[in-house]
Amino acid sequence: MSNSPSAGGLPLSVTNPGKTFWVNSTTVIPKFGVGGVSGAAGTYNRPVATINQALDLCTANRGDVIMVMPGYTETIATAAGGFVLDVAGVAVVGLGSGALKPTITLNAAATADINITADDCSIRNFRFVSGLANLTNVLDVTGADFTLDACEFFGSIATTAILTAITSSNTAFGLTVKNCLFNNDSSIVGTAMTDVAVQAISFDGDNTTIIDNRIIGLYSVTAILNTTTVAEGSIIARNSIFNESSAAAGGISLKASTTGLVYDNNIFVLETSAVAGLLINASCLCFENYAGNVVTESALIVPGVAST
């Protein structure tokens, strides 16, 4: 079976048949190639140095792919919009695993973030790291049909929590977040986090899918939050959530009248009030969600057994 990136179950070469541009910020270069240079052609042997430079080479809706080499690092040292994914239909794919995953660190201002403004884009296999306390959020999504896959969110040290890793507006129709790790339990260097986050994912758009993610650490409100706007057709499934907050916090909280499916989620919160409050849902269909708040006891089905 191929391990190449895919989208919607199809190889990336099918879903994104446009041109491929390469990015390299490291000293590890291909044979007969050069390191990343601004103004280069963006080929494998002549890559550009930053993702922004690669975006400048892309054409909207052609299905272009930006391949980011292992070991790539970038520091966003400006306020909101450190880089903006503003070319429709582009897939940004990180190569490498573990510490070699491309890593973007936000460390200049609490409002530093990455804006996803174009439709039909995706980011895969990246690490996002907060370099300062109380970073407001990492990804601010307003474009429709954005996919985030196999990405990780960390603090750089114990006191550098990401308050909200992903924020999406009601224009972010079709947001998909899958196979990601949101870690506010230990930093990227392995120290225990002491700075408290608010939530991992905050969404408002219809047809949002949040599936197969791991969320762990101190979250003062909840792990997954549907905030202001009713989001129709939501799917929240197979997420593993461990919220270490002992205050009044939860795992999944959805706005009244939000519709969709919520299933196979495992939620544990150290908050000591009723387990039923760990999954707040008014209108979604729910099945096989388990929640607990005592480490020595088995979890219970939430939001409860439906009456007949």
C-alpha positions as CSV (number, residue, x, y, z in Angstrom):
1,M,0.0,0.0,0.0
2,S,1.3,3.4,-0.9
3,N,2.2,5.8,1.9
4,S,1.9,8.9,-0.3
5,P,-0.3,11.7,0.9
6,S,-4.0,11.4,0.1
7,A,-7.1,13.4,0.3
8,G,-10.6,12.0,0.6
9,G,-9.1,8.5,0.1
10,L,-7.5,9.4,-3.2
11,P,-3.8,10.0,-3.9
12,L,-2.8,13.6,-3.7
13,S,-1.7,13.4,-7.4
14,V,-5.4,12.8,-8.2
15,T,-7.0,15.5,-6.0
16,N,-4.2,18.0,-6.7
17,P,-3.1,17.5,-10.3
18,G,-1.4,20.9,-10.7
19,K,2.2,21.9,-10.4
20,T,4.5,20.8,-7.6
21,F,6.8,23.3,-5.9
22,W,9.5,22.5,-3.3
23,V,10.6,24.3,-0.2
24,N,13.8,23.7,1.7
25,S,15.3,25.8,4.6
26,T,17.9,23.3,5.7
27,T,21.5,22.6,4.7
28,V,20.5,19.1,3.6
29,I,20.2,19.4,-0.2
30,P,19.6,17.0,-3.1
31,K,22.6,15.8,-5.2
32,F,23.5,18.5,-7.7
33,G,20.9,20.8,-6.0
34,V,21.1,23.9,-4.0
35,G,19.5,25.1,-0.8
36,G,16.3,27.1,-0.7
37,V,16.6,30.5,-2.4
38,S,14.1,33.3,-2.9
39,G,13.3,33.7,-6.6
40,A,14.2,30.1,-7.4
41,A,12.0,28.0,-9.7
42,G,10.7,25.9,-6.8
43,T,11.9,22.6,-8.3
44,Y,13.3,19.7,-6.3
45,N,16.9,20.8,-7.1
46,R,16.1,24.5,-7.0
47,P,13.7,25.0,-4.2
48,V,12.5,28.2,-2.6
49,A,13.3,29.0,1.0
50,T,9.8,29.6,2.5
51,I,6.2,28.5,2.1
52,N,5.2,32.1,1.3
53,Q,7.6,32.1,-1.7
54,A,6.1,28.8,-2.9
55,L,2.6,30.3,-2.6
56,D,3.7,33.1,-4.9
57,L,4.4,30.5,-7.6
58,C,1.0,28.8,-7.3
59,T,-2.1,29.4,-9.4
60,A,-5.5,29.4,-7.9
61,N,-7.7,26.4,-8.5
62,R,-5.1,24.5,-10.5
63,G,-4.5,22.0,-7.7
64,D,-0.9,22.9,-6.9
65,V,1.1,21.1,-4.3
66,I,3.8,22.6,-2.0
67,M,6.2,20.0,-0.8
68,V,8.1,21.1,2.3
69,M,11.3,19.2,3.0
70,P,12.2,17.4,6.3
71,G,13.7,19.6,8.9
72,Y,12.1,22.8,7.6
73,T,11.7,25.4,10.2
74,E,10.0,28.8,10.2
75,T,9.5,31.4,12.9
76,I,6.5,33.7,12.6
77,A,7.7,36.9,14.3
78,T,4.9,39.2,13.3
79,A,1.4,39.8,14.5
80,A,-1.8,38.3,12.9
81,G,-1.3,36.6,9.6
82,G,2.3,35.4,9.8
83,F,1.7,33.7,6.6
84,V,-1.5,33.5,4.7
85,L,-2.8,30.5,2.8
86,D,-4.6,32.7,0.2
87,V,-4.3,30.7,-3.0
88,A,-7.4,28.4,-3.6
89,G,-6.9,24.7,-4.1
90,V,-3.3,24.4,-2.8
91,A,-2.1,21.5,-0.7
92,V,0.9,22.2,1.6
93,V,2.5,18.8,2.5
94,G,5.2,18.4,5.1
95,L,7.8,15.6,4.7
96,G,9.6,13.8,7.4
97,S,8.5,12.3,10.8
98,G,9.2,13.0,14.4
99,A,11.5,16.0,15.0
100,L,12.0,16.2,11.2
101,K,8.4,17.2,10.6
102,P,8.4,20.8,9.2
103,T,8.0,23.0,12.3
104,I,6.5,26.5,12.5
105,T,7.0,28.4,15.7
106,L,4.9,31.5,16.6
107,N,6.8,33.6,19.1
108,A,6.5,37.4,18.6
109,A,3.1,38.5,19.7
110,A,0.1,36.8,21.3
111,T,-1.9,37.5,18.2
112,A,0.6,35.9,15.8
113,D,-1.2,33.3,13.7
114,I,-1.6,31.6,10.3
115,N,-4.6,32.7,8.3
116,I,-6.4,30.3,5.9
117,T,-8.4,32.6,3.7
118,A,-8.7,30.7,0.4
119,D,-11.1,27.8,-0.3
120,D,-10.2,24.1,-0.9
121,C,-6.7,24.1,0.7
122,S,-5.0,21.6,3.0
123,I,-2.0,21.3,5.3
124,R,-0.6,17.9,6.2
125,N,2.2,16.7,8.5
126,F,3.3,19.8,10.3
127,R,4.3,20.7,13.8
128,F,3.0,24.1,15.2
129,V,4.7,25.4,18.3
130,S,3.9,28.3,20.6
131,G,7.0,30.2,21.7
132,L,5.2,32.5,24.1
133,A,2.6,32.4,26.9
134,N,-1.1,32.5,26.0
135,L,-0.8,32.4,22.2
136,T,-4.3,33.3,21.1
137,N,-4.5,30.7,18.3
138,V,-2.4,29.1,15.6
139,L,-4.7,28.6,12.6
140,D,-7.5,31.1,11.9
141,V,-9.7,29.5,9.2
142,T,-12.2,31.6,7.2
143,G,-11.9,29.7,3.8
144,A,-14.2,26.9,3.0
145,D,-13.4,23.2,2.8
146,F,-10.0,23.4,4.5
147,T,-8.4,20.1,5.6
148,L,-5.8,19.7,8.4
149,D,-4.3,16.2,8.6
150,A,-1.6,14.6,10.8
151,C,-0.4,17.8,12.4
152,E,0.8,18.4,16.0
153,F,0.4,21.4,18.4
154,F,2.9,22.0,21.2
155,G,4.2,24.6,23.5
156,S,8.0,25.3,23.3
157,I,8.4,25.2,27.1
158,A,6.1,24.7,30.1
159,T,4.7,28.2,30.1
160,T,3.8,28.6,26.4
161,A,0.2,27.3,26.0
162,I,-1.8,27.7,22.8
163,L,-5.1,29.1,24.1
164,T,-7.0,27.8,21.0
165,A,-5.1,25.9,18.4
166,I,-7.8,26.2,15.6
167,T,-10.4,28.8,15.3
168,S,-12.9,28.7,12.4
169,S,-15.6,31.1,11.4
170,N,-19.1,30.4,10.0
171,T,-17.6,31.0,6.5
172,A,-15.3,27.9,7.0
173,F,-17.9,25.5,5.6
174,G,-16.6,21.9,5.3
175,L,-13.6,22.2,7.7
176,T,-12.0,18.8,8.4
177,V,-9.5,18.2,11.2
178,K,-8.2,14.6,11.4
179,N,-5.4,12.5,12.8
180,C,-4.0,15.5,14.7
181,L,-2.4,15.8,18.2
182,F,-3.2,18.7,20.5
183,N,-0.8,18.5,23.4
184,N,-1.0,20.9,26.3
185,D,0.3,18.2,28.7
186,S,3.9,18.2,27.8
187,S,6.0,20.7,25.7
188,I,7.9,20.0,22.6
189,V,11.0,19.4,24.8
190,G,9.1,17.1,27.2
191,T,8.6,19.4,30.2
192,A,5.2,19.3,31.9
193,M,2.9,22.2,30.8
194,T,1.8,24.7,33.4
195,D,0.2,27.3,31.2
196,V,-3.5,26.7,30.8
197,A,-5.2,26.5,27.4
198,V,-8.9,27.4,26.7
199,Q,-9.9,24.9,24.0
200,A,-8.1,22.9,21.3
201,I,-10.7,23.5,18.5
202,S,-13.3,26.2,18.2
203,F,-15.6,26.0,15.2
204,D,-18.7,27.7,13.7
205,G,-19.0,26.4,10.1
206,D,-21.5,23.9,8.7
207,N,-20.3,20.5,7.7
208,T,-17.4,20.5,10.1
209,T,-15.7,17.1,10.6
210,I,-13.4,16.5,13.6
211,I,-12.3,12.9,13.6
212,D,-9.5,10.6,15.0
213,N,-7.7,13.3,17.0
214,R,-5.9,13.2,20.3
215,I,-6.4,16.1,22.7
216,I,-4.6,16.1,26.0
217,G,-3.7,18.7,28.7
218,L,-5.2,21.6,30.7
219,Y,-8.2,23.2,28.9
220,S,-10.2,25.7,31.0
221,V,-13.4,25.5,28.9
222,T,-13.5,22.3,26.9
223,A,-11.5,20.4,24.2
224,I,-13.9,20.9,21.3
225,L,-16.2,23.9,21.2
226,N,-18.9,25.0,18.9
227,T,-19.0,28.7,19.9
228,T,-21.4,31.2,18.4
229,T,-23.2,29.9,15.2
230,V,-25.3,26.8,14.8
231,A,-23.2,24.4,12.8
232,E,-25.3,22.0,10.7
233,G,-24.1,18.6,9.6
234,S,-21.2,18.3,12.0
235,I,-19.4,15.0,12.5
236,I,-17.3,14.6,15.7
237,A,-16.0,11.1,16.0
238,R,-13.3,8.8,17.4
239,N,-11.5,11.5,19.3
240,S,-9.6,10.7,22.5
241,I,-9.8,13.6,24.9
242,F,-8.1,13.9,28.3
243,N,-8.7,17.3,29.9
244,E,-6.6,17.6,33.0
245,S,-8.6,20.6,34.4
246,S,-10.2,20.0,37.8
247,A,-12.3,23.1,37.5
248,A,-15.7,23.3,35.7
249,A,-14.5,22.2,32.2
250,G,-15.5,19.6,29.6
251,G,-14.6,17.5,26.6
252,I,-17.1,18.5,23.8
253,S,-19.5,21.4,24.0
254,L,-21.9,22.1,21.1
255,K,-24.3,25.1,20.7
256,A,-28.0,24.3,20.9
257,S,-29.6,23.4,17.5
258,T,-26.2,22.3,16.1
259,T,-27.0,19.1,14.1
260,G,-24.9,16.1,13.0
261,L,-23.4,13.0,14.5
262,V,-21.3,12.6,17.6
263,Y,-20.0,9.1,18.1
264,D,-17.2,6.9,19.5
265,N,-15.5,9.7,21.4
266,N,-13.6,8.8,24.6
267,I,-13.6,11.7,27.1
268,F,-11.9,12.0,30.5
269,V,-11.9,15.2,32.5
270,L,-10.7,15.6,36.1
271,E,-13.6,18.0,36.8
272,T,-15.6,16.4,39.6
273,S,-19.2,17.4,38.8
274,A,-21.6,15.2,36.8
275,V,-20.1,13.1,34.0
276,A,-23.1,14.0,31.8
277,G,-21.7,17.6,31.5
278,L,-18.5,16.4,29.8
279,L,-20.4,16.2,26.5
280,I,-22.9,19.0,26.0
281,N,-25.1,18.4,23.1
282,A,-28.6,19.6,22.2
283,S,-29.5,18.4,18.7
284,C,-26.8,16.0,17.4
285,L,-27.4,12.2,17.2
286,C,-25.1,10.6,19.7
287,F,-24.0,7.0,20.2
288,E,-21.1,5.1,21.9
289,N,-19.5,8.1,23.5
290,Y,-17.8,7.4,26.8
291,A,-16.8,9.8,29.5
292,G,-15.3,9.6,33.0
293,N,-13.9,11.8,35.7
294,V,-12.4,9.4,38.2
295,V,-9.3,7.5,37.3
296,T,-10.2,4.4,39.2
297,E,-13.6,4.0,37.7
298,S,-14.9,2.9,34.3
299,A,-16.3,5.5,32.0
300,L,-20.0,5.9,31.3
301,I,-22.0,6.3,28.2
302,V,-22.9,10.0,27.6
303,P,-25.1,11.9,27.1
304,G,-27.1,9.0,28.4
305,V,-29.4,6.2,27.3
306,A,-32.2,7.4,25.1
307,S,-35.7,6.9,26.3
308,T,-38.1,4.6,24.3
